[in-house]
């Protein structure tokens, strides 16, 4: 990302998973914009999209320094927003997958990292910011530049009131610094 050579990130598979209505699409859109601004190729796959609020959804972002043309079963990094996501992703998650989430029970040998997403969102201004906090935190973990994330959030929210854009960008920046 901006602190590393573009070619140091050969390929990464990121999956975002949660209930319908939890912002999985928004996070994927923001992250896709930010990665592309940094010069990466991004392949996005809409997996198992539920049309019913509360149903399980996931999106895979496959990021690479070179062109991508297909989905991969491998999951390197996953953010889960509910426990159903673990069973929804099934055997695609293994010990090599890093899973970030809150209150997820260990049901098999997985690499779970507890992240207090609800608390961080509440501190940022409310649960509505859980997707912004998640995107900013993930971007920070991956070493992405704050300017790219800010531009991605601003472009995603184009057409919204300026104060909404500013508050959301501030929340993303705060989460980025925690990553």
C-alpha positions as CSV (number, residue, x, y, z in Angstrom):
1,X,0.0,0.0,0.0
2,X,1.4,3.5,0.3
3,X,4.0,2.5,2.9
4,X,5.0,-0.6,1.0
5,X,5.8,-1.4,-2.6
6,X,2.7,-2.2,-4.6
7,X,4.2,-5.5,-5.6
8,X,4.8,-6.7,-2.0
9,X,1.0,-7.6,-1.9
10,X,1.0,-10.4,-4.4
11,X,-2.6,-11.6,-3.7
12,X,-5.0,-11.4,-0.8
13,X,-8.5,-12.9,-0.4
14,X,-10.7,-10.9,2.0
15,X,-14.3,-12.0,2.8
16,X,-16.8,-9.8,4.6
17,X,-19.8,-11.7,6.0
18,X,-22.8,-10.9,8.1
19,X,-26.6,-10.5,8.1
20,X,-28.4,-8.7,5.3
21,X,-28.6,-5.1,6.2
22,X,-25.3,-5.0,8.2
23,X,-23.4,-3.0,5.5
24,X,-21.4,-5.8,3.8
25,X,-22.0,-4.2,0.4
26,X,-21.0,-0.8,1.7
27,X,-17.8,-2.0,3.2
28,X,-16.9,-3.9,0.0
29,X,-17.5,-0.9,-2.1
30,X,-15.4,1.4,0.0
31,X,-12.5,-1.1,0.2
32,X,-12.6,-1.8,-3.5
33,X,-12.4,2.0,-4.3
34,X,-9.5,2.4,-1.8
35,X,-7.5,-0.6,-3.2
36,X,-8.0,0.5,-6.8
37,X,-6.8,4.0,-5.9
38,X,-3.6,2.4,-4.5
39,X,-3.1,0.8,-7.9
40,X,-4.3,-2.8,-7.1
41,X,-6.5,-5.0,-9.2
42,X,-9.7,-6.1,-7.4
43,X,-12.1,-8.9,-8.2
44,X,-15.3,-8.7,-6.2
45,X,-17.6,-11.7,-5.9
46,X,-21.1,-11.4,-4.4
47,X,-21.5,-14.6,-2.6
48,X,-24.8,-16.1,-1.3
49,X,-26.7,-12.8,-1.3
50,X,-29.8,-12.9,1.0
51,X,-32.7,-10.7,0.1
52,X,-34.1,-11.2,3.6
53,X,-33.0,-9.0,6.4
54,X,-31.1,-11.2,8.9
55,X,-30.1,-13.8,6.2
56,X,-26.4,-14.5,5.7
57,X,-24.4,-12.6,3.1
58,X,-20.8,-12.5,2.1
59,X,-18.6,-10.7,-0.4
60,X,-15.2,-11.7,-1.4
61,X,-12.6,-9.2,-2.5
62,X,-9.6,-10.7,-4.2
63,X,-6.8,-8.2,-4.3
64,X,-3.6,-8.5,-6.4
65,X,-0.8,-6.5,-7.9
66,X,-1.8,-8.1,-11.3
67,X,-5.0,-8.8,-13.1
68,X,-7.6,-11.2,-11.6
69,X,-10.4,-12.9,-13.5
70,X,-11.9,-15.4,-11.1
71,X,-13.1,-16.2,-7.6
72,X,-11.0,-18.3,-5.2
73,X,-12.2,-20.6,-2.4
74,X,-9.3,-19.5,-0.2
75,X,-10.0,-17.0,2.6
76,X,-6.9,-15.2,4.0
77,X,-8.7,-12.6,6.0
78,X,-12.4,-12.5,7.1
79,X,-14.5,-10.0,9.0
80,X,-17.6,-11.6,10.4
81,X,-20.5,-9.6,11.8
82,X,-22.5,-12.6,13.2
83,X,-22.0,-16.2,14.2
84,X,-24.0,-17.5,11.2
85,X,-21.2,-16.2,9.0
86,X,-18.9,-18.9,10.3
87,X,-21.2,-21.8,9.3
88,X,-22.2,-19.9,6.1
89,X,-18.5,-19.9,5.0
90,X,-18.1,-23.5,6.1
91,X,-15.0,-25.3,5.0
92,X,-13.5,-22.3,3.2
93,X,-12.3,-21.1,6.6
94,X,-9.3,-23.0,8.0
95,X,-6.5,-22.4,10.4
96,X,-4.7,-20.2,7.9
97,X,-7.7,-17.8,7.7
98,X,-7.5,-14.9,10.1
99,X,-11.1,-14.2,11.3
100,X,-11.9,-10.8,12.9
101,X,-15.2,-10.6,14.8
102,X,-16.9,-9.9,18.0
103,X,-18.4,-12.5,20.4
104,X,-17.8,-15.4,17.9
105,X,-17.7,-18.8,19.7
106,X,-14.9,-21.1,18.9
107,X,-16.5,-24.2,17.4
108,X,-13.5,-25.6,15.6
109,X,-9.8,-25.0,15.2
110,X,-9.9,-21.5,13.7
111,X,-7.8,-18.4,14.1
112,X,-10.3,-16.0,15.7
113,X,-9.3,-12.5,16.7
114,X,-11.7,-10.7,19.0
115,X,-12.4,-7.2,17.8
116,X,-14.9,-5.1,19.8
117,X,-16.7,-3.7,16.6
118,X,-19.9,-2.7,18.5
119,X,-18.0,-0.7,21.1
120,X,-15.8,0.9,18.6
121,X,-18.8,1.9,16.5
122,X,-20.6,3.2,19.6
123,X,-17.5,5.3,20.4
124,X,-17.6,6.6,16.8
125,X,-21.2,7.8,17.1
126,X,-23.4,4.7,17.0
127,X,-23.9,1.2,15.6
128,X,-24.6,2.7,12.2
129,X,-20.8,3.3,11.9
130,X,-19.9,-0.4,12.3
131,X,-19.2,-0.7,8.6
132,X,-17.1,2.4,8.4
133,X,-15.2,1.4,11.5
134,X,-14.6,-2.1,10.0
135,X,-13.4,-0.7,6.7
136,X,-11.1,1.8,8.3
137,X,-9.7,-0.8,10.7
138,X,-9.1,-3.4,8.0
139,X,-7.5,-0.7,5.8
140,X,-5.2,0.2,8.7
141,X,-4.3,-3.4,9.3
142,X,-3.3,-3.8,5.7
143,X,-1.2,-0.6,5.8
144,X,-3.3,1.4,3.4
145,X,-3.0,5.1,3.1
146,X,-5.4,7.4,4.9
147,X,-5.9,9.6,1.8
148,X,-7.0,6.6,-0.3
149,X,-9.5,5.6,2.4
150,X,-10.8,9.1,2.9
151,X,-11.3,9.5,-0.9
152,X,-13.1,6.1,-1.1
153,X,-15.5,7.1,1.7
154,X,-16.1,10.5,0.2
155,X,-16.8,9.0,-3.3
156,X,-19.0,6.3,-1.9
157,X,-21.1,8.9,0.0
158,X,-21.3,11.4,-3.0
159,X,-24.7,13.0,-2.9
160,X,-25.1,12.8,0.9
161,X,-25.0,15.9,3.1
162,X,-21.6,17.3,3.7
163,X,-21.8,16.7,7.5
164,X,-22.5,13.0,7.0
165,X,-19.5,12.7,4.7
166,X,-17.3,14.5,7.2
167,X,-18.4,12.5,10.2
168,X,-18.1,9.2,8.3
169,X,-14.6,10.1,7.1
170,X,-13.6,11.0,10.6
171,X,-14.8,7.7,12.0
172,X,-13.0,5.8,9.2
173,X,-9.7,7.7,10.0
174,X,-10.0,7.0,13.7
175,X,-10.5,3.2,12.9
176,X,-7.7,3.3,10.4
177,X,-5.3,4.5,13.1
178,X,-6.3,1.5,15.3
179,X,-5.5,-1.0,12.5
